[in-house]
Amino acid sequence: MGIVDFMIKNPLDNTPWIESFVIHKKFQGSNISKQAYLYFESMLRRQTNTCRLAVYKRNKSAVCFWGKMGYTPYEEKVHEGKVCLLMEKRY
């Protein structure tokens, strides 16, 4: 159904990062994305109190999803000519 690529300690900021969170298109729009993330978060909370990720600003559905999961933007950066939102959630 999907994959999560995660780094427990990003060497640039010593913070956990979700490198990629991909749910198969067939399952997008269902509750499965939320359930998958919440399961992942339940394991993450045992080890840390924060997590970060980056999402392209123009990817409105991703920005909306992560906002619903409690992530808030803290910085904008340009990556390969595209504006990215750096987002963070503290537990």
MOPEUR-V785287 format. One record per backbone hydrogen bond with DSSP energy under -1.0 kcal/mol. NH is the residue of the N-H (numbers start at 1). CO is the residue of the C=O. Records with the same first field share a line. If there is no record, write none. Layout:
NH->CO + CO
This chain:
3->22
5->20
7->17
10->15
13->10
14->10
17->7
18->52
19->5
20->5
22->3
24->1
27->24
30->27
35->31
36->32
37->33
38->34
39->35
40->36
41->37
42->38
43->39
44->40
45->41
47->44
48->44
51->89
52->16
53->87
55->85
57->83
59->56
60->58
63->59
64->60
65->61
66->62
67->63
68->64
69->65
70->67
71->66
72->88
74->86
75->86
77->84
79->82
82->79
84->77
85->55
86->75
87->53
88->72
89->51
91->49
